[in-house]
């Protein structure tokens, strides 16, 4: 393990088919007014809204409705939520939905009483809240982001032309989160598998960031193997409870800050994916899928040791290969080079992506020759990972992704 770190995660999780039964007891810990934030109304069709509303009534809460949180929440929507919080003196924001809704709730919490320009303070300058914030609770309906147990908040500012992430500290983590795997079974297949790849991307962004042989990497490898196994089952049978439960739990641990302990992270795939999402409004997990293979092939030689480890420990690629001798009578073992191992590991990743059914090319999401430069200009280049990209390299990766 390298460096020094502090691990603190204050979120209380309730997991399982009976998890919603704990919502009322949690609501009793907060004041009388709850802002109920959710998306386009699917929770009203699948019964989740009714279950949450019943808990709110039982707790005697005054409910402020805050519907219409979009898959890529905008800063304009955040400002709308801020006005609702202030006008109604909201005591708790209850986010019911996937990562976008929970990300939005954190943004509203941090921004509602911010006296500065919140976009500039948090998403541009990466500042820390110095104003009162509003407690957040979550009822998770779609897995992927891990937002139920972290401080991440990705927001799109269409006026400025950027999609940016801000990782707030533990004070902005949800105070509690309700995780019922059954709730995730209401999500369409496309969104489901997009979430699966979002989880894998979170794991890889933290895995491909240094060559330390540390405990954190072994935990990460176990989570990746679990995800690969369960996602194959769920892709064939989305109603398989065991598979969906395992995936839900993996998603939470993939991004609750445990896996960054003792090492850094890359996150350039996410920056490129955010730019695609900004321009096309495509589903987040699919934007990551479309650029991951071109990106990792681009930086593979810079972190060859870790890509070899990925092949061996995650995908079971073996060093030895056999081939017939000149008479085809016997077989002699040969060993693959590091480059062959790393390449084969990425080929295994590609095969798994095709198997579960994610988007493989950015053109399928709306990236065209005409908007390619716009996407490239919106990419935030981070000085982390195995190498810092140039804009020309970003453009090359985007072209390869099409």
Order of alpha helices (4+ residues) and beta strands (2+ residues): beta-alpha-beta-alpha-alpha-beta-alpha-beta-alpha-beta-beta-beta-beta-alpha-alpha-alpha-alpha-alpha-alpha-alpha-beta-beta-alpha-alpha-alpha
